[in-house]
């Protein structure tokens, strides 16, 4: 039986990833976090980070730290196109009052809307 990654563990992994991305931008000299171009660059970097990490390793750094992995529902590896679909769908999970993320808490397989759309699950690595 698979052990699914629950809401709180996934939230902590996300917080770790968020902190890492912000640290990178804070370390760039002269960057004003209030500039529009910085926000656009962060959005692009954010999306690229999640897609590349999940497509390459099946997990972000935050998920690796917490020993979680993203796989397809059939247990196979997530492709880059799967990772991109999952990441884009995560914005839907967020924009609908975060309900797509909150649903991880009550879903039997701990899937958010973005997981269901991309046909992925988060499991213990």
C-alpha contacts under 8 A as a table, 3 or more apart, distances in Angstrom:
res1	aa1	res2	aa2	distance
2	X	123	X	6.71
2	X	124	X	7.65
3	X	123	X	5.64
3	X	124	X	5.70
4	X	109	X	6.28
4	X	110	X	6.21
4	X	121	X	7.37
4	X	122	X	5.73
4	X	123	X	4.30
4	X	124	X	6.16
5	X	9	X	6.55
5	X	10	X	6.40
5	X	68	X	6.48
5	X	110	X	6.60
5	X	122	X	5.18
5	X	123	X	5.04
5	X	124	X	6.14
6	X	9	X	5.64
6	X	10	X	6.13
6	X	104	X	6.80
6	X	105	X	6.73
6	X	110	X	5.83
7	X	10	X	5.25
7	X	11	X	6.02
7	X	102	X	7.49
7	X	104	X	5.53
7	X	105	X	5.26
7	X	110	X	7.19
8	X	11	X	4.96
8	X	12	X	6.20
9	X	12	X	5.19
9	X	13	X	6.29
9	X	66	X	7.14
10	X	13	X	4.99
10	X	14	X	6.15
10	X	63	X	7.17
11	X	14	X	5.03
11	X	15	X	6.19
12	X	15	X	4.96
12	X	16	X	6.29
12	X	62	X	7.48
13	X	16	X	5.15
13	X	17	X	6.38
13	X	61	X	7.75
13	X	62	X	4.04
13	X	63	X	5.05
13	X	65	X	7.46
13	X	66	X	6.59
14	X	17	X	5.09
14	X	18	X	6.07
14	X	62	X	6.17
14	X	63	X	7.64
15	X	18	X	4.99
15	X	19	X	6.11
15	X	62	X	7.52
16	X	19	X	5.18
16	X	20	X	6.27
16	X	61	X	7.65
16	X	62	X	5.06
17	X	20	X	5.11
17	X	21	X	6.28
17	X	60	X	7.16
17	X	61	X	6.47
17	X	62	X	5.26
18	X	21	X	5.27
18	X	22	X	6.22
19	X	22	X	5.18
19	X	23	X	6.07
20	X	23	X	5.13
20	X	24	X	6.37
21	X	24	X	5.26
21	X	25	X	6.55
21	X	42	X	7.98
21	X	46	X	7.10
22	X	25	X	5.17
22	X	26	X	6.06
23	X	26	X	4.97
23	X	27	X	6.13
24	X	27	X	5.27
24	X	28	X	6.80
25	X	28	X	5.42
25	X	31	X	7.17
25	X	42	X	7.80
26	X	29	X	7.58
26	X	31	X	6.99
26	X	33	X	7.95
28	X	31	X	5.94
31	X	38	X	7.24
32	X	35	X	5.60
32	X	38	X	7.09
33	X	38	X	6.04
33	X	39	X	7.03
34	X	38	X	7.16
34	X	39	X	7.34
35	X	38	X	5.30
35	X	39	X	6.58
36	X	39	X	5.13
36	X	40	X	6.30
37	X	40	X	5.02
37	X	41	X	6.00
38	X	41	X	4.95
38	X	42	X	5.97
39	X	42	X	5.01
39	X	43	X	6.17
40	X	43	X	5.10
40	X	44	X	6.29
41	X	44	X	5.14
41	X	45	X	5.98
42	X	45	X	4.96
42	X	46	X	5.72
43	X	46	X	5.05
43	X	47	X	6.15
44	X	47	X	5.25
44	X	48	X	6.05
45	X	48	X	5.04
45	X	49	X	5.89
46	X	49	X	5.18
46	X	50	X	6.35
47	X	50	X	5.38
47	X	51	X	6.11
47	X	84	X	7.95
47	X	87	X	6.74
48	X	51	X	5.19
48	X	52	X	5.81
49	X	52	X	5.31
49	X	53	X	5.90
49	X	60	X	8.00
50	X	53	X	5.32
50	X	54	X	5.92
50	X	60	X	6.47
50	X	83	X	7.50
50	X	87	X	6.93
51	X	54	X	5.40
51	X	55	X	5.77
51	X	80	X	6.33
51	X	83	X	4.99
51	X	84	X	5.36
51	X	87	X	6.74
52	X	55	X	5.12
52	X	56	X	5.77
52	X	80	X	6.97
52	X	83	X	7.78
53	X	56	X	5.17
53	X	57	X	5.51
53	X	58	X	6.61
53	X	59	X	5.90
53	X	60	X	5.21
53	X	61	X	7.79
54	X	57	X	5.38
54	X	58	X	4.13
54	X	59	X	4.67
54	X	60	X	6.01
54	X	70	X	7.09
54	X	78	X	7.00
54	X	80	X	7.44
54	X	83	X	5.95
55	X	58	X	5.80
55	X	59	X	8.00
55	X	78	X	5.83
55	X	79	X	5.13
55	X	80	X	4.40
55	X	81	X	7.89
55	X	82	X	7.69
55	X	83	X	5.71
56	X	79	X	7.97
56	X	80	X	7.58
57	X	60	X	7.44
58	X	69	X	5.60
58	X	70	X	5.17
58	X	71	X	6.65
58	X	77	X	6.93
58	X	78	X	6.33
59	X	62	X	7.78
59	X	63	X	5.51
59	X	64	X	6.00
59	X	68	X	6.94
59	X	69	X	5.10
59	X	70	X	5.86
60	X	63	X	5.17
60	X	64	X	6.13
61	X	64	X	4.96
61	X	65	X	6.16
62	X	65	X	5.20
62	X	66	X	6.45
63	X	66	X	5.08
63	X	67	X	5.90
63	X	68	X	4.86
63	X	69	X	6.53
64	X	67	X	4.83
64	X	68	X	5.81
64	X	69	X	7.16
65	X	68	X	7.77
67	X	124	X	5.89
67	X	125	X	5.08
68	X	122	X	6.49
68	X	123	X	5.56
68	X	124	X	4.58
68	X	125	X	4.85
69	X	122	X	5.50
69	X	123	X	5.35
69	X	124	X	6.17
69	X	125	X	5.29
70	X	77	X	7.92
70	X	78	X	7.07
70	X	120	X	6.58
70	X	121	X	5.71
70	X	122	X	4.48
70	X	123	X	6.39
71	X	74	X	7.77
71	X	75	X	5.55
71	X	76	X	5.84
71	X	77	X	5.29
71	X	78	X	5.45
71	X	120	X	5.50
71	X	121	X	5.59
71	X	122	X	6.42
71	X	123	X	7.50
72	X	75	X	5.14
72	X	76	X	5.21
72	X	77	X	6.10
72	X	78	X	5.79
72	X	119	X	5.84
72	X	120	X	4.22
72	X	121	X	6.10
73	X	76	X	7.39
73	X	119	X	5.60
73	X	120	X	5.02
73	X	121	X	5.74
78	X	82	X	5.80
78	X	83	X	6.40
78	X	120	X	7.75
79	X	82	X	5.02
79	X	83	X	6.13
80	X	83	X	4.92
80	X	84	X	6.08
81	X	84	X	5.01
81	X	85	X	6.15
82	X	85	X	5.14
82	X	86	X	6.06
82	X	118	X	6.04
83	X	86	X	5.03
83	X	87	X	6.06
83	X	118	X	7.77
84	X	87	X	5.09
84	X	88	X	6.11
85	X	88	X	5.23
85	X	89	X	5.97
85	X	117	X	7.78
85	X	118	X	5.96
86	X	89	X	5.06
86	X	90	X	6.11
86	X	114	X	5.30
86	X	115	X	6.32
86	X	117	X	6.97
86	X	118	X	5.08
86	X	120	X	7.97
87	X	90	X	5.02
87	X	91	X	7.03
87	X	114	X	7.26
88	X	91	X	5.57
88	X	92	X	7.30
88	X	114	X	7.89
89	X	92	X	5.12
89	X	93	X	6.51
89	X	113	X	7.36
89	X	114	X	4.66
89	X	117	X	6.86
89	X	118	X	7.71
90	X	93	X	4.82
90	X	94	X	6.24
90	X	100	X	7.75
90	X	101	X	7.98
90	X	113	X	7.33
90	X	114	X	4.85
91	X	94	X	5.00
91	X	95	X	5.97
92	X	95	X	5.12
92	X	96	X	6.30
92	X	100	X	7.23
92	X	113	X	7.88
92	X	114	X	7.40
93	X	96	X	5.96
93	X	97	X	7.81
93	X	98	X	5.60
93	X	99	X	6.23
93	X	100	X	3.77
93	X	101	X	5.61
93	X	112	X	7.23
93	X	113	X	5.79
93	X	114	X	6.20
94	X	97	X	6.08
94	X	98	X	4.17
94	X	99	X	6.98
94	X	100	X	6.36
94	X	101	X	6.69
95	X	98	X	6.09
96	X	99	X	5.93
96	X	100	X	6.94
97	X	100	X	7.95
98	X	101	X	5.40
98	X	102	X	6.21
99	X	102	X	4.80
99	X	103	X	5.92
100	X	103	X	5.45
100	X	104	X	7.52
100	X	112	X	5.26
100	X	113	X	4.74
100	X	114	X	7.08
101	X	104	X	5.74
101	X	112	X	5.11
101	X	113	X	6.89
102	X	105	X	5.73
102	X	106	X	7.82
102	X	112	X	7.22
103	X	106	X	5.53
103	X	107	X	5.91
103	X	110	X	7.59
103	X	111	X	7.09
103	X	112	X	5.53
103	X	113	X	7.37
104	X	107	X	5.34
104	X	109	X	7.93
104	X	110	X	4.45
104	X	111	X	4.99
104	X	112	X	4.82
105	X	110	X	6.34
106	X	110	X	6.89
107	X	110	X	4.77
107	X	111	X	5.96
107	X	112	X	7.71
108	X	111	X	7.68
109	X	121	X	7.29
110	X	121	X	7.48
110	X	122	X	7.56
111	X	114	X	7.71
111	X	115	X	5.35
111	X	116	X	6.27
111	X	120	X	7.73
111	X	121	X	6.14
111	X	122	X	7.52
112	X	115	X	5.14
112	X	116	X	6.40
113	X	116	X	5.05
113	X	117	X	6.12
114	X	117	X	5.13
114	X	118	X	6.15
115	X	118	X	5.20
115	X	119	X	5.54
115	X	120	X	4.76
115	X	121	X	6.09
116	X	119	X	4.84
116	X	120	X	6.40
117	X	120	X	7.90
